[in-house]
Amino acid sequence: MKTTVIIGNGVAGTNAAAALRKNGYEGAIKLVGEEAALPYQRPPLSKVWLSGADRPKPTLLRSLSFYEDNRIELMRARKVSQIDRKKRRIRFSDGKTTKFDTLILALGASPRRLDLKGSDLKGIHYLRDLGDSTGLRQALISTACRDVVIIGAGVIGLEVASAAVDLGKSVTVVEAAARAMARVASPATTNFVTQQLTDAGVKFLFNKKIEGFDTVDHRISSVNLEDGTQVKADLVFAGIGATPNVELAEAAGIECDEGICVDQDMRTSDPDIFAIGDCANSDNPFAPGKMRVETVHNATTQAQIAAAAICNKERPIPVPPRFWSDLKDMKVQAVGIAAGYDLVRSDASQGSPSLEVHLKSGDRLVAAELVNLPNRQSALAKAISSRASPD
Ligand SMILES: Cc1cc2nc3c(=O)[nH]c(=O)nc-3n(C[C@H](O)[C@H](O)[C@H](O)COP(=O)(O)OP(=O)(O)OC[C@H]3O[C@@H](n4cnc5c(N)ncnc54)[C@H](O)[C@@H]3O)c2cc1C
C-alpha cells in the first residue's frame, strides 16, 4: 500500500488529507504536526480569541472522529527534523523515522521577528499559534496593561489593534510605510479602514521607524522612534509579516526561492514531493508572476490541487484568491490580487460604514475589495474569474 505523509497539520495539510480521501485515495495518510492540539483555525486567534468575554476554545478544523472515519493517522506533537529523499523517509526530532511514497509539505510560516536591541523583552508579543494568542490575551486583559503599541499596520496588526481598543486600551499603531495594509489592499480601502479605526480611538503613526525600547524593571515602558518620539507602552505587538518555513525543504535540496517553489500542480522540484499553503511559492493565474499567498482560501485551494494531482484527477478550475478580516465593526473582504491595476473605482455609502472598490486593468476587473458588503463577494469573484485565463 502506498503512503502519503503530510508534514504540517494546519488548514493546508488537514484539507489535503481530506481532499485525498475525497478523490478516492486508498493508501495510508499520515498527518504530522508539531503542535499538540487537534488541528484548528488560526483566524480567530487575532479576533474573538483576544477580546471575547469568555475563555476561548480553539475552533477545530475537523472533529476527532473525522480523522478516524477517514483513516487519517493524526501524528500530533511530532516535529520533523529531516527529509531523506533518497530513502524516501522523514526523521522526527526523537530520531524515529517513517517512510513515504508521496510527501506533502504544508509547513506554514513563522512571524518575522524584530531585528532590534531589546526585541526579546518581556512585553513584546508575536502571534502565530494558540500559545501565542493565549499569552497575548492574558497580557491584554491584565489591568496593568494600559498602553498598547502595535508595530506594523498589516492585517493581523490591525486586528490586534481592534481587539485592544475593544478592551479599552490606549492603542498606537506604528507603521514604516505611508499607509496600512499596503501589501494586500488598495489605498481606497486602507484609507477607509484607517479612518474607521481612527474614529474608534486607534492612533496611527505612518512613515515611522522604530529605533528601540526603554524599560523599567526589565519590562517594556516605551517604544522609541527614529525621529525621537517616545510612545508609552506596557505591551508591544509586532505584526511585521511572516517568513515561510522552508528550512526542511532547503536542507533536503528542494528548490526554494522566497518559499518552496512549486508548479501548477503544487509539485516541487522533486516530483513526489508537493508543497502547499503559506510555505509554497507558486504561479497564480490571477497575479503577475509567482507569489506566496497567506490566506485560508489559498491553503484550501492548493490542498485540493495537490490532492487532485496525486490522485491523477483533473486540476480544479482556478478560482480567484480571497481573504477576509474582521476589524471593529467592519467585515473586510477582498477577491483577486491587488496588483497590476491602473484604475480604481470606489463606492462608499454615506452613513453606514460600507465600501466597494473595483481594481481594473483596462476594462478587466483584477480585484475587488468590500467593507460590510458580504453578499457582493461571489458575484465579484465570478466577474474576475471569467476574465482570467484558465491556464
Ligand atoms: C493570527 C492569524 C490570523 C489570521 N487571520 C486570517 C483571516 O482572517 N483570513 C485569512 O484568510 N487568513 C488568515 N490568516 C492566515 C491563515 O491562517 C494562514 O494563511 C493559514 O493558516 C495557512 O495555513 P498553512 O496550513 O499553510 O500553515 P499553518 O496554519 O501555519 O500550518 C503549518 C503547520 O505546520 C507545522 N509545522 C511546521 N514545521 C513542522 C515540522 N518540521 N514538523 C512538524 N510540523 C511542522 C506548524 O507547527 C503548523 O501547525 C491568519 C493567520 C494568523 C496567524
The ligand as an SDF file (V2000), in Angstrom:
LIG
                    3D

 53 58  0  0  0  0  0  0  0  0999 V2000
   -3.4050   35.1470   13.8780 C   0  0  0  0  0  0  0  0  0  0  0  0
   -3.7350   34.8600   12.4510 C   0  0  0  0  0  0  0  0  0  0  0  0
   -4.9300   35.3350   11.9030 C   0  0  0  0  0  0  0  0  0  0  0  0
   -5.2470   35.0810   10.5700 C   0  0  0  0  0  0  0  0  0  0  0  0
   -6.4310   35.5490   10.0540 N   0  0  0  0  0  0  0  0  0  0  0  0
   -6.7570   35.2460    8.7830 C   0  0  0  0  0  0  0  0  0  0  0  0
   -8.0110   35.6660    8.2340 C   0  0  0  0  0  0  0  0  0  0  0  0
   -8.7950   36.3440    8.8810 O   0  0  0  0  0  0  0  0  0  0  0  0
   -8.3030   35.3010    6.9700 N   0  0  0  0  0  0  0  0  0  0  0  0
   -7.4520   34.5470    6.2070 C   0  0  0  0  0  0  0  0  0  0  0  0
   -7.7610   34.2120    5.0660 O   0  0  0  0  0  0  0  0  0  0  0  0
   -6.2570   34.1460    6.6970 N   0  0  0  0  0  0  0  0  0  0  0  0
   -5.8850   34.4800    7.9540 C   0  0  0  0  0  0  0  0  0  0  0  0
   -4.6890   34.0660    8.4640 N   0  0  0  0  0  0  0  0  0  0  0  0
   -3.7680   33.3280    7.5950 C   0  0  0  0  0  0  0  0  0  0  0  0
   -4.1180   31.8570    7.5770 C   0  0  0  0  0  0  0  0  0  0  0  0
   -4.4380   31.4110    8.8610 O   0  0  0  0  0  0  0  0  0  0  0  0
   -2.9350   31.0880    7.0100 C   0  0  0  0  0  0  0  0  0  0  0  0
   -2.7740   31.5010    5.6660 O   0  0  0  0  0  0  0  0  0  0  0  0
   -3.1590   29.5950    7.0810 C   0  0  0  0  0  0  0  0  0  0  0  0
   -3.2420   29.1790    8.4100 O   0  0  0  0  0  0  0  0  0  0  0  0
   -2.0310   28.8650    6.3870 C   0  0  0  0  0  0  0  0  0  0  0  0
   -2.2160   27.5110    6.5540 O   0  0  0  0  0  0  0  0  0  0  0  0
   -0.9860   26.5010    6.4290 P   0  0  0  0  0  0  0  0  0  0  0  0
   -1.5790   25.1660    6.6980 O   0  0  0  0  0  0  0  0  0  0  0  0
   -0.2570   26.7610    5.1680 O   0  0  0  0  0  0  0  0  0  0  0  0
    0.0100   26.9130    7.5940 O   0  0  0  0  0  0  0  0  0  0  0  0
   -0.1590   26.7940    9.1720 P   0  0  0  0  0  0  0  0  0  0  0  0
   -1.5700   27.0260    9.5570 O   0  0  0  0  0  0  0  0  0  0  0  0
    0.8860   27.6630    9.7540 O   0  0  0  0  0  0  0  0  0  0  0  0
    0.1900   25.2800    9.4920 O   0  0  0  0  0  0  0  0  0  0  0  0
    1.5030   24.7740    9.3630 C   0  0  0  0  0  0  0  0  0  0  0  0
    1.7110   23.7470   10.4610 C   0  0  0  0  0  0  0  0  0  0  0  0
    2.9190   23.0450   10.1890 O   0  0  0  0  0  0  0  0  0  0  0  0
    3.5540   22.7810   11.3980 C   0  0  0  0  0  0  0  0  0  0  0  0
    4.9760   22.5070   11.1420 N   0  0  0  0  0  0  0  0  0  0  0  0
    5.8790   23.3450   10.5890 C   0  0  0  0  0  0  0  0  0  0  0  0
    7.0920   22.7480   10.5320 N   0  0  0  0  0  0  0  0  0  0  0  0
    6.9270   21.4980   11.0640 C   0  0  0  0  0  0  0  0  0  0  0  0
    7.8210   20.4100   11.2940 C   0  0  0  0  0  0  0  0  0  0  0  0
    9.1170   20.4760   10.9820 N   0  0  0  0  0  0  0  0  0  0  0  0
    7.3240   19.2760   11.8480 N   0  0  0  0  0  0  0  0  0  0  0  0
    6.0080   19.1930   12.1690 C   0  0  0  0  0  0  0  0  0  0  0  0
    5.1230   20.1960   11.9880 N   0  0  0  0  0  0  0  0  0  0  0  0
    5.5840   21.3370   11.4360 C   0  0  0  0  0  0  0  0  0  0  0  0
    3.3310   24.0610   12.1910 C   0  0  0  0  0  0  0  0  0  0  0  0
    3.5080   23.8550   13.5720 O   0  0  0  0  0  0  0  0  0  0  0  0
    1.8890   24.3740   11.8320 C   0  0  0  0  0  0  0  0  0  0  0  0
    0.9910   23.8050   12.7550 O   0  0  0  0  0  0  0  0  0  0  0  0
   -4.3410   34.3220    9.7810 C   0  0  0  0  0  0  0  0  0  0  0  0
   -3.1250   33.8580   10.3240 C   0  0  0  0  0  0  0  0  0  0  0  0
   -2.8260   34.1220   11.6490 C   0  0  0  0  0  0  0  0  0  0  0  0
   -1.5170   33.6080   12.2240 C   0  0  0  0  0  0  0  0  0  0  0  0
  1  2  1  0
  2  3  1  0
  2 52  2  0
  3  4  2  0
  4  5  1  0
  4 50  1  0
  5  6  2  0
  6  7  1  0
  6 13  1  0
  7  8  2  0
  7  9  1  0
  9 10  1  0
 10 11  2  0
 10 12  1  0
 12 13  2  0
 13 14  1  0
 14 15  1  0
 14 50  1  0
 15 16  1  0
 16 17  1  0
 16 18  1  0
 18 19  1  0
 18 20  1  0
 20 21  1  0
 20 22  1  0
 22 23  1  0
 23 24  1  0
 24 25  2  0
 24 26  1  0
 24 27  1  0
 27 28  1  0
 28 29  2  0
 28 30  1  0
 28 31  1  0
 31 32  1  0
 32 33  1  0
 33 34  1  0
 33 48  1  0
 34 35  1  0
 35 36  1  0
 35 46  1  0
 36 37  1  0
 36 45  1  0
 37 38  2  0
 38 39  1  0
 39 40  1  0
 39 45  2  0
 40 41  1  0
 40 42  2  0
 42 43  1  0
 43 44  2  0
 44 45  1  0
 46 47  1  0
 46 48  1  0
 48 49  1  0
 50 51  2  0
 51 52  1  0
 52 53  1  0
M  END
$$$$
